[in-house]
Amino acid sequence: MATPFGPARRSRFAAARYWTRLFWFPVLCLLLALIAFQQSNATNNEVAERARVELSAAQTPVLSARRLPNVLALPSQAVQLQPAVLGALNGVPPDTTCASVTNSRGVTVFEHNPNLLLTPASNQKVLLAYAVLNHFQPDRTFGTFVATDAQIIANVVQGNVWLIGTGDPVLTTENYAQSFAVQPQVHTSFEELADRLKTAGVTRIRGNVIADATRYDNVKFNPAWPNRYTFDATVGPVGALLVNRGYTSFPPAGQEWSGSGPRTVSADPAKDSADMLIGLLRQRGIQVDGTAQLGTVPQSPTFLAEVQSPPLRDIIGQMLRNSDNTIAEMLFKELGVARAGKGSNEGGTAALTAILTEKGLAKPGMVLLDGSGLASGNLIPCATLNGVLAAAGRDSELVAALAVGGQSGTLQDRMVGTAAAGHVFAKTGSLDNVSSLSGYVDTAKGESLSFAVIVNGDGAERFKALEDRLMVTLMEYPQGADVAALMPAGL
């Protein structure tokens, strides 16, 4: 008889096979589970014995804020900084002041009116230095040359020689360089040019010494400046060939900066430079038959002598540390030659604007009229000024060229005896109703902050003390929660 398991004679074996197939897998799983359970009990017993030694209670929960140190520390530090900075700046006119502070990670930790357009005074030189160092190599030099198109017979030049200027802003006589209280001064020795002409064997020049200053235009003073600058020696005349910053007389000793003390501004600096060279040549026994003239060097002359300036990095250091206006204006025009093909104020403005725009640092409404910051019509925001410093970086040639608080340049007498002395690297700025300061602070906790502060208001000189107080305040950054304290404990 048939059964559900096949023929009757095989039904007992078929049934056994059927039930085996049905239950073998569940039974196997049960056995494995029993083995795993037994093993886990053994492991738990072992862990229980050593947990007291190896696995103390977790000090930092998985969802603890301590596991987000930077996320929490930076806002905390910025919040803690606000009242301290506002306290330091208490007394500045809030509607005509801007301030911006950025930490080494590029995070803005304080700002007030960052995009407000204000007159920066000499902090304009920071923008210029940034642009110049972006366009030229820091070891670039400026040459001054003597050349002729005449025959040279028996060491006698049978005609004219040309004195060619290419914009060396520190070309000086030794007595001018030595007249400053702070030594040494970055300069190119004009006497050395005369020495090299003698070394070349020249004994006589039968013609004139003709000054060629055609690399730049003939505009000696920026029309955006007050008229008084043309006679009060705030700045010398600007030209491609300039000796002693364009002054024909100056204090013999004790000068604190270019423009300090009674001095006479040259009416024609290029021609006066040629006249000075004639005097130096005659002192060295070289006879000059002619006089100083103006002109353009002919094509393919014979070069007789040359002198090269110190590297650009040193010239920029002289400009920034001592706030040298003449150097700034000459570099402004040189930038115009290089970027806009015009050695003029318009060329300098176009070049400086172009570089700041390319770097994403220009702001709508900015006005750039000169390189020195003497024009009260210059208008820039702290966001641009601080942005330039942050973009350059703490270890840049730009920052290395700045004055040091309590130690050098225009900051030598500021912050003395405070925690900020020796730790602030900055450019000062002063005009009637303008005070500014920008640079870097190396804080007591190892942070480097770039900063910019511009104040436009009556009696700006009184704001210098507030700027210094701000530097002392920034020395304490970071305040609030410290990143190290927020790191997972014990890990």
MIZA-469029 format. One record per residue (C-alpha): residue number from 0; x negated, y, z negated; residue in one letter. Coordinates in Angstrom, 1 decimal. Layout:
ropa:c1:c2:c3:keza
NUM:X:Y:Z:A;
...
//
This chain:
ropa:c1:c2:c3:keza
0:0.0:0.0:0.0:M;
1:-1.2:3.4:0.9:A;
2:-2.0:5.8:-1.9:T;
3:-3.0:9.4:-2.0:P;
4:-6.7:8.2:-2.2:F;
5:-6.6:5.9:0.7:G;
6:-6.0:2.2:0.9:P;
7:-5.2:0.5:-2.3:A;
8:-8.5:-1.5:-2.5:R;
9:-10.5:1.7:-2.6:R;
10:-8.3:4.0:-4.6:S;
11:-10.3:3.6:-7.9:R;
12:-13.6:4.7:-6.4:F;
13:-12.0:7.4:-4.3:A;
14:-10.4:8.9:-7.4:A;
15:-13.7:9.0:-9.2:A;
16:-15.3:10.7:-6.3:R;
17:-12.4:13.2:-6.1:Y;
18:-12.7:14.3:-9.7:W;
19:-16.4:14.5:-9.6:T;
20:-16.3:16.9:-6.6:R;
21:-13.7:18.9:-8.4:L;
22:-15.5:19.5:-11.7:F;
23:-19.2:19.2:-11.1:W;
24:-19.9:22.9:-10.5:F;
25:-17.9:24.2:-13.5:P;
26:-19.6:21.6:-15.7:V;
27:-23.0:22.7:-14.4:L;
28:-22.3:26.3:-15.1:C;
29:-21.2:25.5:-18.6:L;
30:-24.4:23.6:-19.3:L;
31:-26.5:26.5:-18.0:L;
32:-24.5:29.0:-20.1:A;
33:-25.1:26.8:-23.2:L;
34:-28.9:26.7:-22.4:I;
35:-29.0:30.5:-21.9:A;
36:-27.1:31.2:-25.1:F;
37:-29.4:29.0:-27.0:Q;
38:-32.5:30.7:-25.5:Q;
39:-31.1:34.2:-26.2:S;
40:-30.6:33.3:-29.8:N;
41:-34.2:32.3:-30.0:A;
42:-35.3:35.5:-28.4:T;
43:-33.1:37.6:-30.6:N;
44:-34.6:36.0:-33.7:N;
45:-38.1:36.8:-32.4:E;
46:-37.2:40.4:-31.6:V;
47:-35.5:40.8:-34.9:A;
48:-38.7:39.9:-36.6:E;
49:-40.9:42.4:-34.8:R;
50:-38.4:45.2:-34.1:A;
51:-39.4:46.9:-37.3:R;
52:-42.9:47.3:-36.0:V;
53:-42.6:47.8:-32.3:E;
54:-39.1:49.3:-31.6:L;
55:-38.4:52.0:-34.2:S;
56:-35.2:53.9:-33.6:A;
57:-35.2:56.0:-30.3:A;
58:-36.5:59.5:-31.0:Q;
59:-35.1:60.9:-27.7:T;
60:-31.7:59.7:-26.6:P;
61:-31.3:59.1:-22.9:V;
62:-28.9:62.0:-22.5:L;
63:-30.9:64.3:-24.7:S;
64:-31.7:67.9:-23.5:A;
65:-35.3:67.1:-24.4:R;
66:-35.5:65.1:-21.2:R;
67:-34.9:68.3:-19.1:L;
68:-37.8:70.5:-20.4:P;
69:-38.3:72.9:-17.5:N;
70:-34.6:73.2:-16.8:V;
71:-33.9:74.4:-20.3:L;
72:-37.2:76.1:-21.2:A;
73:-37.3:78.6:-18.4:L;
74:-33.8:80.1:-19.0:P;
75:-34.5:80.1:-22.8:S;
76:-37.8:81.9:-22.4:Q;
77:-36.2:84.4:-20.0:A;
78:-33.4:85.1:-22.4:V;
79:-35.8:85.6:-25.3:Q;
80:-37.9:88.0:-23.1:L;
81:-35.0:90.4:-22.3:Q;
82:-34.6:92.2:-25.7:P;
83:-38.4:92.4:-26.1:A;
84:-38.9:94.0:-22.7:V;
85:-36.0:96.3:-23.1:L;
86:-37.3:97.4:-26.5:G;
87:-40.7:98.1:-25.0:A;
88:-39.2:100.2:-22.3:L;
89:-36.8:102.0:-24.6:N;
90:-37.1:105.7:-23.6:G;
91:-37.4:105.4:-19.8:V;
92:-34.5:106.7:-17.8:P;
93:-32.6:103.5:-16.9:P;
94:-31.1:104.8:-13.7:D;
95:-34.4:105.8:-12.2:T;
96:-36.6:102.9:-13.4:T;
97:-37.1:99.5:-11.9:C;
98:-39.0:96.6:-13.3:A;
99:-39.7:93.0:-12.3:S;
100:-41.6:90.2:-13.9:V;
101:-42.3:86.8:-12.3:T;
102:-44.0:83.8:-13.9:N;
103:-46.6:81.5:-12.4:S;
104:-43.9:79.2:-11.0:R;
105:-42.4:82.0:-9.0:G;
106:-39.4:82.4:-11.3:V;
107:-38.2:85.9:-12.1:T;
108:-38.0:86.1:-15.9:V;
109:-37.0:89.8:-16.1:F;
110:-35.7:92.4:-13.8:E;
111:-34.1:95.8:-14.0:H;
112:-32.8:97.5:-10.8:N;
113:-35.3:95.4:-8.8:P;
114:-34.1:96.7:-5.4:N;
115:-33.8:100.4:-6.4:L;
116:-35.9:102.5:-4.1:L;
117:-38.3:104.7:-6.0:L;
118:-41.5:106.7:-5.5:T;
119:-44.4:104.4:-6.4:P;
120:-47.3:107.0:-6.5:A;
121:-50.6:105.2:-6.3:S;
122:-49.0:101.7:-6.5:N;
123:-48.6:102.2:-2.8:Q;
124:-52.2:101.2:-2.6:K;
125:-51.3:97.7:-3.8:V;
126:-49.1:97.3:-0.7:L;
127:-51.9:98.6:1.5:L;
128:-54.5:96.3:0.0:A;
129:-52.2:93.3:0.4:Y;
130:-51.7:94.1:4.1:A;
131:-55.4:94.9:4.8:V;
132:-56.5:91.6:3.1:L;
133:-53.9:89.7:5.1:N;
134:-55.1:91.2:8.4:H;
135:-58.9:91.3:7.9:F;
136:-61.4:88.9:6.4:Q;
137:-62.5:90.1:3.0:P;
138:-66.2:90.1:4.1:D;
139:-65.4:92.4:7.0:R;
140:-67.7:95.5:7.2:T;
141:-67.7:98.9:8.9:F;
142:-70.6:100.0:11.0:G;
143:-72.0:103.5:11.6:T;
144:-74.3:103.8:14.7:F;
145:-76.8:106.0:16.4:V;
146:-77.0:105.6:20.2:A;
147:-78.2:107.4:23.3:T;
148:-77.8:107.4:27.0:D;
149:-81.2:109.2:27.6:A;
150:-84.6:107.7:28.4:Q;
151:-87.0:107.1:25.6:I;
152:-90.6:108.0:26.5:I;
153:-93.4:107.6:24.0:A;
154:-90.9:107.4:21.1:N;
155:-89.2:110.6:22.2:V;
156:-85.5:110.5:23.1:V;
157:-85.3:112.7:26.2:Q;
158:-81.7:113.8:25.6:G;
159:-78.8:113.6:23.2:N;
160:-78.0:111.0:20.6:V;
161:-74.5:110.1:19.3:W;
162:-73.5:109.5:15.7:L;
163:-70.6:107.0:16.0:I;
164:-68.2:106.4:13.2:G;
165:-65.9:103.4:13.0:T;
166:-64.0:104.2:9.8:G;
167:-66.5:103.4:7.0:D;
168:-64.7:104.9:4.0:P;
169:-67.7:104.7:1.6:V;
170:-70.4:106.3:3.7:L;
171:-72.2:108.6:1.3:T;
172:-75.5:110.3:0.5:T;
173:-77.3:108.9:-2.6:E;
174:-76.7:112.1:-4.6:N;
175:-73.0:111.8:-4.1:Y;
176:-73.0:108.1:-5.1:A;
177:-75.0:108.9:-8.2:Q;
178:-72.8:111.8:-9.2:S;
179:-70.2:109.5:-10.7:F;
180:-70.1:108.7:-14.4:A;
181:-69.4:105.0:-13.7:V;
182:-72.2:103.2:-11.9:Q;
183:-72.8:101.5:-9.6:P;
184:-70.5:103.0:-7.0:Q;
185:-69.6:100.9:-3.9:V;
186:-71.1:102.9:-1.0:H;
187:-73.0:102.8:2.3:T;
188:-76.2:104.8:2.2:S;
189:-76.3:107.5:4.8:F;
190:-80.0:107.9:4.2:E;
191:-80.5:104.3:5.2:E;
192:-79.3:105.2:8.7:L;
193:-81.9:107.9:9.0:A;
194:-84.5:105.5:7.6:D;
195:-83.7:102.9:10.3:R;
196:-84.0:105.5:13.1:L;
197:-87.5:106.2:11.8:K;
198:-88.3:102.5:11.5:T;
199:-87.2:102.2:15.2:A;
200:-90.1:104.5:16.0:G;
201:-88.2:107.6:17.1:V;
202:-90.3:110.7:16.5:T;
203:-88.3:113.4:18.3:R;
204:-84.8:114.0:19.8:I;
205:-84.9:116.6:22.6:R;
206:-81.1:117.0:22.7:G;
207:-78.2:117.3:20.2:N;
208:-76.7:115.0:17.6:V;
209:-73.1:114.5:18.8:I;
210:-70.5:113.1:16.4:A;
211:-68.0:110.6:17.8:D;
212:-65.0:110.2:15.5:A;
213:-62.5:109.3:18.2:T;
214:-61.5:105.9:16.7:R;
215:-58.9:107.8:14.6:Y;
216:-56.8:110.9:15.5:D;
217:-57.6:114.4:14.5:N;
218:-54.9:114.7:11.8:V;
219:-57.0:115.2:8.6:K;
220:-54.2:115.6:6.1:F;
221:-50.9:113.7:6.1:N;
222:-48.0:116.1:6.9:P;
223:-46.0:114.4:4.2:A;
224:-48.3:115.7:1.5:W;
225:-47.9:119.0:-0.4:P;
226:-49.9:121.8:1.2:N;
227:-52.0:122.2:-2.0:R;
228:-53.7:118.9:-1.3:Y;
229:-55.6:120.5:1.6:T;
230:-57.5:122.8:-0.8:F;
231:-57.3:121.4:-4.3:D;
232:-59.5:118.3:-3.5:A;
233:-56.9:115.8:-4.5:T;
234:-58.0:114.0:-1.3:V;
235:-60.6:114.6:1.2:G;
236:-60.0:115.0:5.0:P;
237:-59.5:111.7:6.8:V;
238:-61.5:110.8:9.9:G;
239:-63.4:107.9:11.5:A;
240:-66.7:109.6:10.7:L;
241:-66.8:110.8:7.2:L;
242:-69.7:111.3:4.7:V;
243:-69.1:111.9:1.0:N;
244:-65.4:111.6:1.4:R;
245:-65.4:114.8:3.4:G;
246:-66.7:117.1:0.7:Y;
247:-69.5:119.5:1.5:T;
248:-70.0:120.3:-2.2:S;
249:-69.2:118.4:-5.4:F;
250:-70.2:118.2:-9.1:P;
251:-73.8:116.9:-9.4:P;
252:-72.9:114.5:-12.2:A;
253:-70.2:113.2:-14.4:G;
254:-67.5:112.6:-11.8:Q;
255:-64.8:110.3:-13.0:E;
256:-63.1:109.7:-9.7:W;
257:-63.2:110.9:-6.1:S;
258:-61.6:114.4:-6.2:G;
259:-62.5:115.2:-9.9:S;
260:-64.2:118.5:-10.5:G;
261:-64.7:121.5:-8.3:P;
262:-65.6:120.7:-4.7:R;
263:-65.4:122.0:-1.2:T;
264:-63.4:120.3:1.5:V;
265:-65.1:120.1:4.9:S;
266:-63.2:121.9:7.7:A;
267:-64.8:119.5:10.3:D;
268:-66.1:116.3:8.6:P;
269:-67.4:114.7:11.7:A;
270:-69.5:117.7:12.8:K;
271:-70.7:118.1:9.2:D;
272:-71.8:114.5:9.2:S;
273:-73.9:115.1:12.3:A;
274:-75.4:118.1:10.7:D;
275:-76.3:116.1:7.6:M;
276:-78.0:113.5:9.8:L;
277:-80.1:116.2:11.4:I;
278:-81.3:117.3:8.0:G;
279:-82.1:113.8:6.9:L;
280:-84.1:113.1:10.1:L;
281:-86.1:116.3:9.7:R;
282:-86.9:115.3:6.1:Q;
283:-88.4:112.1:7.6:R;
284:-90.5:113.9:10.1:G;
285:-88.3:113.3:13.1:I;
286:-88.0:116.5:15.1:Q;
287:-84.5:117.4:16.4:V;
288:-84.4:120.1:19.0:D;
289:-80.6:120.5:19.3:G;
290:-77.6:121.0:17.0:T;
291:-74.6:119.1:15.7:A;
292:-71.8:118.8:18.2:Q;
293:-68.6:116.8:18.8:L;
294:-68.0:114.4:21.7:G;
295:-67.4:110.9:22.9:T;
296:-70.2:108.4:23.4:V;
297:-70.7:107.4:27.0:P;
298:-70.3:103.9:28.3:Q;
299:-73.0:101.4:27.7:S;
300:-75.4:103.4:25.5:P;
301:-78.6:102.2:24.0:T;
302:-78.2:101.7:20.3:F;
303:-81.1:103.0:18.2:L;
304:-79.9:102.3:14.6:A;
305:-77.0:101.2:12.6:E;
306:-75.9:100.7:9.0:V;
307:-73.1:98.4:7.8:Q;
308:-70.9:99.0:4.8:S;
309:-70.4:96.7:1.8:P;
310:-67.7:94.0:2.4:P;
311:-64.1:95.0:2.5:L;
312:-63.3:93.2:-0.8:R;
313:-65.7:95.6:-2.5:D;
314:-64.3:98.6:-0.8:I;
315:-60.8:97.6:-1.8:I;
316:-62.0:97.1:-5.4:G;
317:-63.4:100.7:-5.3:Q;
318:-60.1:102.0:-4.0:M;
319:-57.8:100.1:-6.5:L;
320:-59.9:100.4:-9.7:R;
321:-60.6:104.1:-9.2:N;
322:-57.5:105.0:-7.2:S;
323:-59.5:106.5:-4.4:D;
324:-57.1:108.3:-2.1:N;
325:-59.6:108.9:0.8:T;
326:-60.5:105.2:1.0:I;
327:-56.8:104.3:1.1:A;
328:-56.0:106.8:3.9:E;
329:-58.9:105.6:6.0:M;
330:-57.9:101.9:5.6:L;
331:-54.3:102.9:6.4:F;
332:-55.5:104.3:9.8:K;
333:-57.8:101.3:10.4:E;
334:-54.8:99.0:9.9:L;
335:-53.0:101.2:12.4:G;
336:-55.8:100.6:15.0:V;
337:-55.8:96.9:14.4:A;
338:-52.1:96.3:14.4:R;
339:-50.5:99.1:16.3:A;
340:-53.4:100.4:18.5:G;
341:-53.2:103.8:16.9:K;
342:-55.6:105.2:14.3:G;
343:-53.0:107.5:13.0:S;
344:-50.5:107.9:10.1:N;
345:-47.7:106.6:12.5:E;
346:-49.9:103.6:13.4:G;
347:-50.6:102.9:9.7:G;
348:-46.9:103.0:8.9:T;
349:-46.0:100.7:11.7:A;
350:-48.7:98.2:10.8:A;
351:-47.9:98.2:7.1:L;
352:-44.2:97.8:7.7:T;
353:-44.8:95.0:10.2:A;
354:-46.9:93.0:7.8:I;
355:-44.5:93.3:4.9:L;
356:-41.6:92.4:7.2:T;
357:-43.5:89.3:8.5:E;
358:-44.1:88.2:4.9:K;
359:-40.5:88.6:3.9:G;
360:-41.3:91.4:1.5:L;
361:-39.8:94.5:3.2:A;
362:-36.5:95.8:1.9:K;
363:-33.8:97.8:3.6:P;
364:-34.3:101.6:3.2:G;
365:-38.0:101.4:2.4:M;
366:-40.1:104.5:3.4:V;
367:-43.8:104.2:3.9:L;
368:-45.5:107.4:4.8:L;
369:-49.2:106.9:3.7:D;
370:-51.6:104.5:2.3:G;
371:-52.5:106.3:-0.9:S;
372:-49.1:107.0:-2.4:G;
373:-49.7:110.8:-2.5:L;
374:-46.5:111.4:-0.5:A;
375:-43.5:111.8:-2.9:S;
376:-41.3:110.6:0.0:G;
377:-42.6:107.0:-0.2:N;
378:-39.8:104.8:-1.4:L;
379:-40.2:101.2:-2.4:I;
380:-38.5:98.8:-4.9:P;
381:-40.1:96.9:-7.7:C;
382:-39.0:93.7:-5.9:A;
383:-41.4:94.5:-3.0:T;
384:-44.2:95.6:-5.3:L;
385:-44.0:92.6:-7.5:N;
386:-43.3:90.3:-4.5:G;
387:-46.6:91.4:-3.0:V;
388:-48.5:90.5:-6.2:L;
389:-46.7:87.2:-6.6:A;
390:-47.4:86.3:-2.9:A;
391:-51.1:87.2:-3.3:A;
392:-51.4:85.0:-6.4:G;
393:-53.4:85.4:-9.6:R;
394:-56.7:84.2:-8.1:D;
395:-56.5:86.4:-5.0:S;
396:-59.0:89.0:-3.8:E;
397:-56.3:91.6:-4.4:L;
398:-56.0:90.8:-8.1:V;
399:-59.8:90.6:-8.5:A;
400:-60.0:94.2:-7.2:A;
401:-57.6:95.6:-9.9:L;
402:-58.6:97.6:-13.0:A;
403:-58.7:95.8:-16.3:V;
404:-56.9:97.1:-19.3:G;
405:-59.2:98.7:-21.8:G;
406:-62.3:97.9:-19.7:Q;
407:-62.5:99.4:-16.2:S;
408:-61.3:101.9:-13.7:G;
409:-58.1:103.9:-14.4:T;
410:-57.2:101.5:-17.2:L;
411:-60.5:101.9:-19.1:Q;
412:-58.9:104.1:-21.8:D;
413:-55.6:102.4:-22.0:R;
414:-54.5:99.4:-24.2:M;
415:-57.8:99.7:-26.1:V;
416:-57.6:97.8:-29.4:G;
417:-54.4:96.0:-28.4:T;
418:-53.8:92.3:-27.6:A;
419:-53.5:93.3:-23.9:A;
420:-57.0:94.6:-23.6:A;
421:-59.0:92.5:-21.2:G;
422:-55.9:90.5:-20.2:H;
423:-54.1:93.0:-17.9:V;
424:-55.2:93.5:-14.3:F;
425:-53.3:96.3:-12.8:A;
426:-52.9:99.4:-10.6:K;
427:-51.8:102.7:-12.2:T;
428:-49.8:105.4:-10.5:G;
429:-49.2:109.0:-11.3:S;
430:-47.5:111.9:-9.6:L;
431:-45.4:114.7:-10.9:D;
432:-42.4:112.9:-12.4:N;
433:-43.7:109.5:-11.3:V;
434:-45.4:106.8:-13.4:S;
435:-46.0:103.3:-12.2:S;
436:-48.0:100.1:-13.1:L;
437:-48.2:96.8:-11.4:S;
438:-50.4:93.7:-11.5:G;
439:-50.9:90.6:-13.6:Y;
440:-50.9:89.8:-17.3:V;
441:-52.6:86.7:-18.6:D;
442:-50.6:85.9:-21.7:T;
443:-51.7:84.5:-25.1:A;
444:-50.0:81.2:-24.2:K;
445:-51.8:80.6:-21.0:G;
446:-49.2:82.0:-18.6:E;
447:-49.9:84.4:-15.8:S;
448:-47.1:87.0:-15.1:L;
449:-47.0:89.3:-12.1:S;
450:-45.1:92.5:-12.8:F;
451:-44.2:95.9:-11.4:A;
452:-42.7:98.9:-13.2:V;
453:-41.9:102.2:-11.5:I;
454:-40.4:105.2:-13.5:V;
455:-39.2:108.4:-11.8:N;
456:-38.3:111.1:-14.3:G;
457:-39.3:114.3:-16.0:D;
458:-42.5:114.2:-18.0:G;
459:-43.7:110.9:-16.4:A;
460:-47.0:111.0:-18.3:E;
461:-45.3:110.1:-21.5:R;
462:-44.2:106.8:-19.9:F;
463:-47.8:105.5:-19.9:K;
464:-47.5:104.6:-23.6:A;
465:-44.3:102.6:-22.8:L;
466:-46.0:100.8:-20.0:E;
467:-48.9:99.8:-22.3:D;
468:-46.3:98.7:-24.9:R;
469:-44.7:96.5:-22.3:L;
470:-48.1:94.9:-21.6:M;
471:-48.5:94.0:-25.2:V;
472:-44.9:92.6:-25.2:T;
473:-45.6:90.4:-22.1:L;
474:-48.7:89.0:-23.8:M;
475:-46.3:87.0:-26.0:E;
476:-44.6:85.2:-23.1:Y;
477:-43.3:82.5:-23.2:P;
478:-41.1:83.1:-26.2:Q;
479:-38.2:80.8:-27.1:G;
480:-38.3:77.1:-26.5:A;
481:-41.7:75.8:-25.4:D;
482:-41.9:73.2:-22.6:V;
483:-44.1:71.0:-24.7:A;
484:-41.6:71.1:-27.6:A;
485:-38.9:69.9:-25.2:L;
486:-40.8:66.9:-23.8:M;
487:-39.5:63.5:-24.8:P;
488:-41.0:62.8:-28.2:A;
489:-43.2:59.7:-28.6:G;
490:-43.4:59.0:-24.9:L;
//
